[in-house]
Amino acid sequence: MNARLPAPGLIGLLRPALLGTVCAALAACDDAAPSAQLPGLTLLSAQDVAADPMPGNDDTLRRVHYRDLHGEGVLVLERSAAVINDPTGSGSLDVAILTARLYVRSGPRKGWTKQWQRQIRQPCAGPVLEAAWLLQHVGATDLDGDGQAEITLASHTFCGNGSDPHQLHVSLIDGSTGYGIEGETRLDAAGQARFDGERHQSPSLASAPPVFVQHLEKVWSALGDTSTTHARQAH
């Protein structure tokens, strides 16, 4: 059973003018990077809280740490695996689990509280199983300028081989409201990604602020390049 993590060099196509800075919008700043300032939002680096324990563990793929009008937040991204019984009774299935958790606190040295958790579970009987957070499309922004951070999540899952579709997921979470797009893509004969499968939008997107819709559409378009990279590796 093969399981792949995100390929390096994935390309983000979001406009810096819309998101403040590329580093901030796409969470391309790693833990060693300096703080990034956006209107109403500050992205924090490890140096800002060097002596302060952070949520997550040694297996955490990425932390996105920020400060907004409510205090501090940290997004923790993880990938894990499990084995379950096949519901059809024909053996077992490998399961890849992508988990995103948002922790918040009102100020420094306060206790962290988990605000929400999102999971994507991909069961698979083989031959190829993939599940990855697309880290360069994940981050914290303040697109509507209200001082409250929005969280962007993007991921890719795959089970199968050959011409089986690759599943893509992108969402924007603003407080207690989530907006999302899910769908699938395939490789054509020339090796290019085609968004010719099903696409589903969350009902909430119909009444979302235009800037949220624009953001999600741009991330969705950018995932075509990412999907091509993963699909070529799988086939």
C-alpha positions in Angstrom: 0.0 0.0 0.0 1.5 3.3 -1.0 0.8 6.5 0.8 2.3 9.8 -0.4 2.7 13.1 1.3 2.4 16.5 -0.5 4.9 17.0 -3.3 7.3 19.9 -2.9 7.0 23.0 -5.1 3.2 23.1 -5.3 2.1 26.4 -6.9 -0.3 28.9 -5.4 -2.1 31.2 -7.8 -3.9 33.5 -5.3 -3.6 37.3 -5.8 -1.4 38.9 -3.1 -3.4 42.1 -3.3 -6.5 40.1 -2.3 -4.9 38.2 0.5 -2.4 40.7 1.9 0.8 38.7 1.2 1.5 35.4 -0.5 3.4 34.1 2.5 0.4 34.9 4.8 -2.3 33.7 2.5 -0.8 30.4 1.5 0.8 29.6 4.9 4.1 29.4 3.1 5.8 30.9 6.2 7.3 28.0 8.2 7.9 28.1 11.9 11.2 29.9 11.6 9.8 32.8 9.5 9.2 36.2 11.1 5.7 37.5 11.9 3.6 38.7 9.0 1.2 41.6 9.5 -2.1 41.9 7.7 -4.9 44.4 8.4 -6.7 43.0 11.5 -4.6 39.9 11.5 -1.0 39.0 12.5 0.6 35.7 11.6 3.0 34.6 14.3 6.2 32.6 14.1 7.8 30.2 16.5 10.1 33.0 17.8 7.0 34.8 19.1 6.1 32.0 21.5 9.4 30.2 21.8 8.9 29.2 25.5 5.1 28.6 25.1 3.9 25.0 24.4 1.8 24.8 21.3 -1.0 22.4 20.5 -0.1 19.4 18.3 2.7 16.8 18.6 5.9 15.7 16.8 3.8 14.3 13.9 2.1 17.6 13.2 2.6 18.6 9.5 2.0 22.3 9.9 0.9 24.9 12.4 -0.6 28.2 11.4 -0.4 30.6 14.4 -2.1 34.0 14.3 -3.6 36.8 16.3 -6.9 38.4 15.5 -9.5 40.5 17.4 -10.5 37.5 19.5 -7.0 36.7 20.7 -4.7 33.9 19.4 -5.5 30.9 17.2 -3.4 28.0 15.9 -4.4 25.6 13.2 -2.9 22.2 13.5 -2.7 19.8 10.5 -2.1 16.1 10.9 -2.2 12.9 8.8 -2.7 9.5 10.4 -3.6 6.0 9.2 -5.9 3.2 10.4 -7.1 -0.3 9.4 -10.8 -1.1 9.5 -12.9 -4.2 8.6 -14.3 -4.0 5.1 -18.1 -3.5 5.4 -18.5 -6.0 2.5 -16.8 -8.7 4.7 -13.9 -9.2 2.2 -11.1 -8.4 4.5 -9.7 -5.1 5.7 -9.3 -1.6 4.4 -6.5 0.9 4.9 -7.8 4.3 5.9 -5.9 7.6 5.5 -7.1 10.3 7.9 -6.5 14.0 7.4 -7.3 16.1 10.5 -7.4 19.8 11.0 -8.0 21.3 14.4 -8.3 25.0 15.4 -7.3 26.0 18.9 -8.0 29.4 20.4 -7.1 31.4 23.5 -7.9 34.9 24.7 -4.3 35.9 25.3 -0.7 34.8 26.0 -0.1 32.2 28.7 -3.9 31.4 28.7 -5.0 27.8 28.1 -5.8 26.6 24.6 -9.4 25.5 23.7 -10.3 23.4 20.7 -12.8 25.4 18.7 -13.4 23.0 15.9 -12.1 19.9 14.2 -12.4 18.8 10.5 -11.6 15.3 9.2 -11.4 13.7 5.8 -11.2 9.9 5.9 -10.2 8.0 2.7 -10.7 4.2 3.0 -9.1 2.1 0.3 -8.6 -1.5 -0.7 -5.8 -0.6 -3.1 -3.6 -0.6 -5.0 -2.8 3.1 -4.4 -3.9 5.2 -1.5 -3.1 8.9 -1.2 -4.2 11.6 1.2 -2.5 14.9 1.7 -3.1 18.4 3.0 -2.0 20.7 0.2 0.0 22.9 2.6 0.7 25.7 0.3 -3.0 26.3 -0.1 -3.7 26.3 3.6 -3.6 29.4 5.8 -5.3 32.2 7.8 -6.6 35.4 6.1 -8.9 38.3 6.9 -10.5 38.7 3.5 -13.5 40.7 4.6 -11.4 43.0 6.9 -13.6 42.4 9.9 -10.6 41.5 12.2 -11.7 37.8 12.5 -9.4 35.2 10.9 -10.8 32.9 8.2 -9.1 29.5 7.7 -8.5 28.0 4.3 -8.2 24.2 4.0 -7.2 22.3 0.9 -6.6 18.6 0.4 -6.3 15.8 -2.1 -7.3 12.2 -1.8 -7.0 9.2 -4.1 -7.8 5.5 -4.1 -7.3 3.3 -7.2 -5.1 3.3 -10.2 -5.1 4.2 -13.9 -7.9 6.6 -14.9 -9.6 6.7 -11.5 -10.5 10.2 -10.4 -8.6 12.2 -7.8 -10.7 13.9 -5.2 -10.1 17.6 -4.3 -11.5 19.5 -1.3 -11.2 23.2 -0.5 -13.0 25.0 2.3 -13.0 28.4 4.0 -14.1 28.6 7.7 -15.1 31.9 9.1 -16.1 31.6 12.8 -18.9 29.1 12.9 -19.7 29.2 9.2 -18.0 27.0 6.6 -18.0 27.4 2.8 -16.6 24.7 0.5 -16.1 23.1 -2.9 -15.5 19.4 -3.5 -15.0 17.6 -6.8 -12.7 15.4 -8.8 -10.2 15.6 -11.6 -8.6 13.2 -14.0 -5.6 13.2 -16.3 -6.2 13.5 -20.0 -4.1 11.8 -22.7 -1.7 14.7 -22.7 -1.2 14.4 -18.9 -3.1 17.5 -18.0 -5.7 17.7 -15.3 -9.3 17.9 -16.3 -12.1 19.1 -14.0 -14.6 16.9 -15.8 -16.0 15.1 -12.8 -18.6 16.0 -10.3 -18.3 19.3 -8.4 -20.3 20.1 -5.3 -20.6 23.5 -3.5 -21.8 23.9 0.0 -25.3 25.5 0.2 -23.7 28.3 2.3 -21.6 29.5 -0.6 -24.7 30.9 -2.4 -24.9 33.6 0.3 -21.2 34.0 1.0 -19.5 37.4 0.7 -18.2 37.8 -2.9 -14.6 38.0 -1.6 -15.0 34.5 -0.1 -16.4 33.1 -3.3 -13.5 34.7 -5.3 -11.0 33.3 -2.9 -12.4 29.7 -3.1 -12.6 29.8 -6.9 -9.0 30.9 -7.1 -7.9 28.1 -4.8 -10.0 25.6 -6.7 -8.4 26.7 -10.0 -4.9 26.4 -8.4 -5.6 22.9 -7.3 -5.6 21.8 -11.0 -1.8 22.2 -11.1 -1.5 20.3 -7.8 -3.7 17.5 -8.9 -1.7 17.0 -12.1 1.4 16.6 -9.9 -0.2 14.0 -7.7 -1.9 12.1 -10.6 1.3 11.8 -12.5 3.0 10.3 -9.5 0.3 7.8 -8.9 0.2 6.5 -12.5 
